[in-house]
Amino acid sequence: MHKSSRPTVHDMRAMKARGQKISMLYVSTLDEAAAASAAGIDMLSIEARFFSPAMREAAGSCFVQVGLPYGGWGRLNGSYLATPEDYLRAAFQFSEMGGDCFYCSASYEIQKTLCDNHLPVVAHVGLIPSYITWTGWRAVGKTAVEAEQVWKHVKRLEAIGCFGAELEVVPDRLGEFLSKNSSLIMLGMGGGPGADAQYLFAEDVLGHTDGHKPRHAKTYRNFAAEFAKLQQERIAAFGEYIADVRSGSYPAPEHNVTMADDEFDAFMASVGA
C-alpha cells in the first residue's frame, strides 16, 4: 500500500482527540500482519527482527510501530545498538522500509535524539520488561509514590517529544488519568479501559500456547488445539511415507521419469551391458 494512503501520526492523534479507541496487535508473521489488516486493526507492533518490506506490504493500511531492540542485535553491520547514533541509523533504516513510528525503551538521551530528528517515538511506562530487574514482574503504580513516579516519567517523555508510550500493567484508574492528562497516545497493555489503545499479542488472541497467559490477555481462538491436530497429522503422514518407502509402493509409476525402450537399449549397447 502506498505510504500516502496509510494513517499518519496526525491521524492517530486525531483518534485520541475524539476519544476513538485504538485497536493494536503485536504480530510476528506475514499471515498475522495480513489478517490484522484485513480485519481492520488500527495499529501493529512489529519487532525490528521481523520487519521487512514484505511485512510492511502485508500490514496494508495498519499504522506500524517498529520495535527497536533494547541494546539488542540491530542488523546494522553486525553490531549491537548502543549509542544514539546507532538507534538513529536503525530508525532511519526502518523508516525507509515503511515504519510509521518506533518503539524505544532506551535512555532519555537516545529517545530525545530520535525525537529531535522528527522520528515518532513510542516509549514505555509502567511495567517495562527491559527494566524488569528493578521492579520484578508485577503491576507498577499501585501506591501513591509509584503512581507519581510513573506520572513524572510520562511528563519527561512529553518534554523530549515522544509521540506515545506503551502503558503496561498499571492500575486502571492510573491508566485513565494518564491517557486523559497527557498528550502521549497511551497504548494500554493491562492499562485498563481508559487507555487510548488496547494492545494485545496476536499469539494470546489466537491462543497459540497452553502456557502462562497474562491477566490482561483475552483469547478468542484455540490455535493450540489446531496446532496439536496438525502435528499429529504430520506424524501420521510421515509414518505412511516411511511405510511406502519400505514396501516399495513409493515411488509409483506416476512419480517416475520414463525413457523410450529403443533409447534405453541404445544406451545399454553403448556401455557394453
Number of C-alpha atoms within 10 A of each C-alpha: 13 9 12 7 9 14 16 16 14 8 12 17 18 12 16 20 13 8 12 13 15 20 17 25 23 21 24 20 15 18 13 19 28 20 16 24 20 14 9 13 18 19 26 26 25 26 17 22 15 14 23 16 13 12 22 22 18 21 26 21 22 26 25 28 25 26 23 24 21 17 16 12 16 20 13 13 7 8 12 16 22 15 14 18 13 16 25 19 16 20 25 16 13 21 15 11 16 22 25 24 23 30 27 24 24 21 13 15 12 19 26 19 18 25 18 13 10 11 21 22 27 26 25 23 23 28 24 20 15 13 11 11 9 10 13 12 12 12 15 20 21 15 10 10 10 13 19 13 16 21 21 12 15 25 18 13 24 16 10 17 22 28 23 26 23 27 30 24 25 24 18 18 15 21 28 19 13 24 22 18 11 15 18 24 25 32 28 30 25 25 29 21 15 20 28 29 26 23 26 23 19 21 19 23 16 16 21 17 14 11 7 7 12 11 8 16 17 14 16 10 14 15 18 15 14 13 13 11 11 12 12 12 12 12 11 12 12 12 12 12 14 13 13 14 12 10 9 10 11 15 10 9 9 8 8 9 6 9 8 7 9 9 10 12 11 11 12 11 10 9 7 7 7
